[in-house]
Amino acid sequence: MWTELLPVGRSSASGGYRRFAWTAADAECRAWFEEQARARGLACEVDRNGNQWAWLGDPAAGNAVVTGSHLDSVPDGGAFDGPLGVVSAFAALDELRGRGVRFTRPLGVVNFGDEEGARFGLACVGSRLTAGKLTAEQAHRLTDRDGISLPRAMEAAGHDPEAIGPDPERLARIGAFVELHVEQGRALDELGHAVGVASAIWPHGRWRFDFRGEANHAGTTRLTDRHDPMLPYAETVLAARREAERAGAVATFGKVAVEPNGVNAIPSLVRGWLDARAADQDVLDTVVGGIEQAARKGADGHGVTLDVVRESFTPVARFDHALRDDLVRILARTDGPDVPVLGTGAGHDAGILSASIPTAMLFVRNPTGVSHSPAESATEDDCLAGVRALADVLEGLACR
């Protein structure tokens, strides 16, 4: 399975992946998912929000156990973030069938659409829509850098954009959702464990900073006459690092757009996107507030205006304690009593769904800790350990 999926959407220039929502690469991934499901005799369906489901048993019976993740990527992302969870879900089903287990609850495998938000700027679109955390009206306003709206992109891919919206009936059928994911950090490596269990996801959000100045000639405009928005933007990038370090949080300006974007032109607009995350809400508010204060001070000092817009926000997601404890108990049978339980700063579909249904996560060791990069990695032995752990969990939940 891994070998078949590996070339899809891979850039020959960077070695990373560009599997963006509702593109040709996304369509290939979706076709792969359906092929894997049908090869195992699973019933396939695509829900109103473009998420793919594969079912063993009748989901209408309720109390289903679901596993899976996503297949899309960030720009030039790694091979494991998302796909490992989907490949492992099918592999875990194969393992359970090899064990001869009998399922007492429906079992589902899911590929959530547009988890990374690389094309339309909002993460976890498929799960947000399903859980009612993103309205249809808000979704219809999302556009990519070419001005193509989410509805147009979905329609071009053969999906009905008018059908999107909350899906409480589907969620009501699910008794537990367990997402396996490569760890986006090095905690498991430092602890010497191949697999761990998630405790919670830090609150996190994305803010857009628009610095508006005055376009002018780079060679003839005196420094004292300039209203250059690049200068307060640069100061804000440094302020983000200082505020995050001070608070033990993380803050990153990883995307920037400049107008008119000419080498010999002073910009009229510098638009930067801040990603900020912290262990709790108060710390995150302090960090973002400090960054914005520094940005406004810098803008005022250079005769530049500033608008700050919060484009998305996800509060702390605490995974269901009973389900988490079930996972720890099940894994302890084979891995011993010291199963690591880890917090994470990365967002996931499981976190979005955690307020609606019981959710949990398994992490697989990433020896370098690198993620959202072609250097993202996990050893084959650890990936297989993840499959066995997921199979053990699914057997403990769906076969009792």
C-alpha positions as CSV (number, residue, x, y, z in Angstrom):
1,M,0.0,0.0,0.0
2,W,2.7,2.4,1.0
3,T,4.6,1.9,-2.3
4,E,1.5,2.5,-4.4
5,L,0.6,5.8,-2.5
6,L,4.2,7.1,-2.3
7,P,4.5,8.7,-5.8
8,V,1.1,10.5,-5.7
9,G,1.5,14.3,-5.7
10,R,5.2,14.2,-5.1
11,S,7.3,17.1,-6.4
12,S,10.4,16.1,-8.4
13,A,12.0,19.4,-7.4
14,S,11.6,19.3,-3.6
15,G,10.9,15.6,-2.9
16,G,7.9,16.8,-0.9
17,Y,4.2,16.4,-1.4
18,R,1.6,18.7,-2.9
19,R,-1.6,16.9,-2.3
20,F,-4.0,19.8,-2.1
21,A,-7.8,19.5,-1.7
22,W,-9.8,19.0,-4.8
23,T,-6.9,18.7,-7.2
24,A,-5.7,16.0,-9.5
25,A,-3.3,14.6,-6.8
26,D,-6.2,14.6,-4.3
27,A,-8.3,12.7,-6.8
28,E,-5.6,10.1,-7.1
29,C,-5.5,9.7,-3.4
30,R,-9.2,9.3,-3.2
31,A,-9.2,6.6,-6.0
32,W,-6.4,4.8,-4.0
33,F,-8.6,4.8,-0.9
34,E,-11.6,3.4,-2.7
35,E,-9.5,0.7,-4.3
36,Q,-8.1,-0.4,-0.9
37,A,-11.6,-0.4,0.6
38,R,-13.2,-2.4,-2.2
39,A,-10.3,-4.9,-2.3
40,R,-11.2,-5.7,1.4
41,G,-14.9,-6.0,0.7
42,L,-15.8,-2.7,2.5
43,A,-18.7,-0.6,1.6
44,C,-17.6,2.9,0.3
45,E,-19.3,6.2,0.6
46,V,-18.5,9.9,0.3
47,D,-20.4,12.1,2.7
48,R,-21.9,15.5,2.1
49,N,-18.6,17.2,3.1
50,G,-16.3,15.2,0.8
51,N,-15.0,12.8,3.5
52,Q,-14.5,9.2,2.4
53,W,-15.7,6.3,4.5
54,A,-15.2,2.6,4.2
55,W,-17.4,0.3,6.3
56,L,-17.2,-3.2,7.7
57,G,-20.7,-3.9,9.0
58,D,-23.7,-1.5,9.0
59,P,-22.9,1.9,10.4
60,A,-26.6,2.5,10.9
61,A,-26.4,0.0,13.7
62,G,-24.6,2.7,15.7
63,N,-21.8,2.6,18.3
64,A,-19.3,2.2,15.4
65,V,-15.5,2.3,15.9
66,V,-13.8,4.4,13.3
67,T,-10.1,4.9,12.5
68,G,-8.2,6.8,9.8
69,S,-6.7,10.2,9.1
70,H,-6.2,12.3,6.0
71,L,-4.3,12.0,2.7
72,D,-3.8,15.7,1.8
73,S,-0.5,17.6,2.5
74,V,1.0,20.9,3.3
75,P,3.1,22.5,0.5
76,D,6.1,20.2,0.1
77,G,5.1,18.1,3.1
78,G,6.3,14.8,4.2
79,A,5.0,11.3,3.3
80,F,3.8,10.3,6.8
81,D,1.7,13.2,8.1
82,G,-1.8,11.9,7.5
83,P,-1.3,8.9,5.1
84,L,0.4,6.8,7.8
85,G,-2.9,6.8,9.7
86,V,-5.0,5.8,6.6
87,V,-2.5,3.1,5.5
88,S,-2.2,1.8,9.1
89,A,-6.0,1.6,9.3
90,F,-6.3,-0.8,6.4
91,A,-3.2,-2.7,7.6
92,A,-4.7,-3.1,11.0
93,L,-7.9,-4.5,9.5
94,D,-5.8,-7.0,7.6
95,E,-4.0,-7.9,10.9
96,L,-7.3,-8.4,12.7
97,R,-8.7,-10.6,10.0
98,G,-5.5,-12.6,10.2
99,R,-6.1,-13.1,13.9
100,G,-9.5,-14.4,13.1
101,V,-11.3,-11.9,15.4
102,R,-15.1,-11.4,15.2
103,F,-16.3,-7.8,15.2
104,T,-19.2,-7.0,17.5
105,R,-19.4,-3.3,16.4
106,P,-19.3,-1.7,13.0
107,L,-15.8,-0.7,11.9
108,G,-15.0,2.3,9.7
109,V,-12.0,3.7,8.0
110,V,-12.1,7.4,7.1
111,N,-10.1,9.8,4.9
112,F,-11.0,13.3,6.0
113,G,-10.9,16.0,3.3
114,D,-8.7,19.1,3.3
115,E,-7.2,18.5,6.8
116,E,-4.1,20.6,6.2
117,G,-5.9,23.6,4.7
118,A,-3.0,24.2,2.2
119,R,-5.3,25.4,-0.6
120,F,-8.1,27.4,1.1
121,G,-6.2,28.5,4.2
122,L,-8.4,26.7,6.9
123,A,-7.3,23.4,8.4
124,C,-9.6,20.5,9.0
125,V,-12.4,21.7,6.6
126,G,-14.0,18.2,6.2
127,S,-14.2,17.5,10.0
128,R,-15.1,21.1,10.9
129,L,-18.1,21.0,8.5
130,T,-19.2,17.6,9.8
131,A,-19.0,18.7,13.4
132,G,-20.7,22.0,12.7
133,K,-17.7,24.0,13.6
134,L,-17.6,25.6,10.1
135,T,-20.9,26.8,8.6
136,A,-21.8,26.3,5.0
137,E,-21.8,30.1,4.5
138,Q,-18.3,30.3,5.9
139,A,-17.1,27.5,3.7
140,H,-18.5,29.1,0.6
141,R,-16.4,32.2,1.3
142,L,-13.1,30.3,1.3
143,T,-11.0,30.9,-1.8
144,D,-7.5,29.8,-3.0
145,R,-4.7,32.0,-4.2
146,D,-6.2,32.0,-7.7
147,G,-9.5,33.2,-6.5
148,I,-11.2,29.8,-7.0
149,S,-13.8,29.2,-4.3
150,L,-14.2,26.0,-2.3
151,P,-17.6,25.4,-3.9
152,R,-16.2,25.8,-7.4
153,A,-13.3,23.4,-6.6
154,M,-15.6,20.8,-5.2
155,E,-18.0,21.0,-8.1
156,A,-15.1,20.7,-10.6
157,A,-14.1,17.5,-8.8
158,G,-17.7,16.1,-9.1
159,H,-19.0,16.9,-5.6
160,D,-22.1,18.8,-4.8
161,P,-21.1,22.0,-2.9
162,E,-24.6,22.8,-2.0
163,A,-24.9,19.7,0.2
164,I,-22.1,20.6,2.6
165,G,-22.9,21.3,6.2
166,P,-23.3,19.7,9.7
167,D,-23.7,16.0,9.7
168,P,-25.0,15.1,13.2
169,E,-26.6,11.8,12.1
170,R,-23.3,10.5,10.9
171,L,-21.5,11.5,14.1
172,A,-24.3,9.9,16.2
173,R,-23.4,6.5,14.7
174,I,-19.8,6.7,15.9
175,G,-19.0,5.4,19.4
176,A,-15.3,6.0,19.2
177,F,-12.8,7.5,16.8
178,V,-9.1,6.6,17.0
179,E,-6.6,8.4,14.8
180,L,-3.0,7.1,14.3
181,H,-0.5,9.8,13.4
182,V,3.3,10.1,13.1
183,E,4.5,12.1,16.1
184,Q,5.4,15.7,15.2
185,G,8.2,16.0,17.7
186,R,10.8,13.8,19.4
187,A,9.2,12.9,22.7
188,L,8.8,9.2,21.9
189,D,12.4,9.0,20.6
190,E,13.7,10.5,23.8
191,L,11.5,8.1,25.9
192,G,12.6,5.1,23.9
193,H,9.1,4.1,22.8
194,A,7.7,3.3,19.3
195,V,4.1,4.2,20.1
196,G,2.4,6.6,22.5
197,V,-1.1,7.9,23.4
198,A,-2.2,11.5,23.1
199,S,-3.6,13.4,26.0
200,A,-4.7,16.8,24.5
201,I,-4.1,19.2,21.7
202,W,-2.9,22.7,22.5
203,P,-5.2,25.6,21.6
204,H,-4.0,27.1,18.4
205,G,-5.0,29.6,15.7
206,R,-4.0,31.6,12.6
207,W,-4.0,35.3,12.4
208,R,-3.4,37.5,9.3
209,F,-1.4,40.7,9.7
210,D,-2.0,43.3,6.9
211,F,0.7,46.1,6.9
212,R,-0.3,48.8,4.4
213,G,2.2,51.4,3.4
214,E,3.0,53.4,0.2
215,A,4.5,51.9,-2.9
216,N,7.4,53.9,-4.3
217,H,10.6,53.7,-6.2
218,A,13.4,51.8,-4.3
219,G,16.1,53.8,-5.9
220,T,14.8,57.4,-5.7
221,T,12.7,57.5,-2.5
222,R,14.7,58.8,0.5
223,L,14.6,56.7,3.6
224,T,13.0,59.4,5.6
225,D,10.2,59.7,3.1
226,R,9.2,56.1,3.0
227,H,6.2,54.3,4.5
228,D,7.6,50.8,4.1
229,P,5.4,48.0,5.5
230,M,8.2,45.5,5.2
231,L,10.0,47.1,8.2
232,P,7.2,46.7,10.8
233,Y,6.5,43.2,9.4
234,A,10.1,42.2,10.0
235,E,10.0,43.6,13.5
236,T,6.8,41.6,14.1
237,V,8.4,38.4,13.0
238,L,11.2,38.9,15.6
239,A,8.7,39.9,18.2
240,A,6.8,36.6,17.6
241,R,9.9,34.7,18.5
242,R,10.6,36.7,21.6
243,E,7.0,36.4,22.9
244,A,6.9,32.7,22.3
245,E,10.2,32.0,24.0
246,R,9.2,34.1,27.0
247,A,5.9,32.1,27.4
248,G,7.1,28.6,26.5
249,A,4.8,28.6,23.5
250,V,5.4,28.5,19.7
251,A,4.7,31.3,17.2
252,T,5.5,31.3,13.5
253,F,5.2,33.6,10.5
254,G,5.5,31.0,7.8
255,K,3.6,32.6,4.9
256,V,3.9,36.1,3.5
257,A,2.5,37.9,0.4
258,V,3.9,41.2,-0.8
259,E,2.5,43.8,-3.2
260,P,3.6,44.8,-5.8
261,N,6.4,42.3,-5.1
262,G,9.0,44.0,-7.3
263,V,12.8,44.0,-6.5
264,N,13.0,47.8,-7.1
265,A,9.7,48.7,-5.5
266,I,8.9,49.7,-1.9
267,P,5.9,47.5,-1.0
268,S,2.4,48.9,-0.6
269,L,1.2,45.8,1.3
270,V,2.9,43.1,3.3
271,R,0.5,40.4,4.5
272,G,1.9,37.8,6.9
273,W,0.1,34.9,8.5
274,L,0.9,34.0,12.1
275,D,0.5,30.5,13.5
276,A,0.5,30.5,17.3
277,R,0.1,27.6,19.8
278,A,0.4,27.3,23.6
279,A,-0.3,24.8,26.3
280,D,-3.4,26.7,27.6
281,Q,-5.7,29.6,26.5
282,D,-4.3,32.3,28.8
283,V,-0.7,31.8,27.6
284,L,-1.8,31.8,24.0
285,D,-3.8,35.0,24.5
286,T,-0.8,36.6,26.1
287,V,1.6,35.6,23.3
288,V,-0.7,36.8,20.5
289,G,-1.5,40.0,22.4
290,G,2.2,40.7,22.8
291,I,2.9,40.1,19.1
292,E,0.0,42.4,18.0
293,Q,1.2,45.1,20.4
294,A,4.7,45.0,18.9
295,A,3.2,45.0,15.4
296,R,1.1,48.1,16.1
297,K,4.0,49.9,17.6
298,G,6.2,49.1,14.6
299,A,3.4,50.2,12.2
300,D,2.9,53.5,13.9
301,G,6.7,54.1,13.9
302,H,6.9,53.7,10.1
303,G,3.7,55.5,9.1
304,V,2.0,52.2,8.2
305,T,-1.5,51.0,9.0
306,L,-2.2,47.6,10.4
307,D,-5.2,45.3,10.3
308,V,-5.2,42.0,12.3
309,V,-7.7,39.3,11.5
310,R,-8.1,36.0,13.2
311,E,-8.8,33.6,10.4
312,S,-9.2,30.4,12.4
313,F,-9.0,29.2,16.0
314,T,-9.3,25.9,17.8
315,P,-9.6,25.7,21.6
316,V,-7.8,23.1,23.6
317,A,-9.0,19.6,22.6
318,R,-8.9,17.2,25.5
319,F,-9.4,13.6,24.4
320,D,-12.0,11.5,26.0
321,H,-10.4,10.3,29.3
322,A,-12.2,7.0,29.4
323,L,-11.2,6.2,25.8
324,R,-7.7,7.4,26.4
325,D,-7.4,5.1,29.5
326,D,-8.8,2.2,27.4
327,L,-6.0,2.7,24.9
328,V,-3.4,2.8,27.6
329,R,-4.8,-0.3,29.3
330,I,-4.9,-2.2,26.0
331,L,-1.4,-1.2,24.9
332,A,0.0,-2.0,28.4
333,R,-0.8,-5.7,27.8
334,T,2.0,-5.9,25.2
335,D,4.1,-2.8,25.7
336,G,4.3,-2.8,29.5
337,P,2.8,-0.4,32.1
338,D,4.7,2.7,31.1
339,V,2.9,3.6,27.9
340,P,3.7,7.3,27.2
341,V,0.8,9.8,27.2
342,L,1.8,13.0,25.4
343,G,0.3,16.4,24.7
344,T,0.8,17.9,21.2
345,G,0.8,21.3,19.6
346,A,-0.4,20.0,16.2
347,G,-4.0,20.1,15.2
348,H,-5.9,17.0,14.0
349,D,-9.3,15.9,12.8
350,A,-9.5,13.9,16.1
351,G,-9.2,17.2,18.0
352,I,-12.0,18.8,16.0
353,L,-14.3,15.9,16.6
354,S,-13.5,15.6,20.3
355,A,-16.3,17.9,21.4
356,S,-18.9,15.8,19.5
357,I,-17.8,12.1,20.0
358,P,-15.2,10.2,22.0
359,T,-11.9,10.5,20.3
360,A,-8.3,9.4,20.9
361,M,-5.0,9.3,19.1
362,L,-2.0,7.1,18.8
363,F,1.5,8.5,17.9
364,V,4.2,6.6,16.1
365,R,7.8,7.6,16.8
366,N,9.5,10.2,14.5
367,P,13.3,9.9,15.2
368,T,14.1,13.4,14.0
369,G,11.0,15.1,15.1
370,V,10.8,16.8,11.7
371,S,7.3,17.2,10.2
372,H,5.7,19.2,7.4
373,S,8.9,18.6,5.4
374,P,10.2,16.0,3.0
375,A,12.6,15.0,5.9
376,E,9.7,13.7,7.9
377,S,10.4,10.0,8.7
378,A,9.5,6.9,10.7
379,T,11.2,3.5,10.5
380,E,9.4,0.5,9.0
381,D,9.7,-1.3,12.4
382,D,8.0,1.6,14.2
383,C,5.3,1.8,11.5
384,L,4.6,-1.9,11.9
385,A,4.5,-1.4,15.7
386,G,1.9,1.3,15.1
387,V,-0.2,-1.1,13.0
388,R,-0.1,-3.8,15.7
389,A,-0.9,-1.2,18.4
390,L,-3.9,0.1,16.3
391,A,-5.0,-3.5,15.7
392,D,-4.9,-4.2,19.4
393,V,-6.9,-1.1,20.2
394,L,-9.5,-1.9,17.5
395,E,-9.8,-5.4,18.8
396,G,-10.2,-4.2,22.3
397,L,-12.9,-1.7,21.3
398,A,-14.8,-3.4,18.4
399,C,-14.5,-7.1,19.2
400,R,-15.9,-7.2,22.7
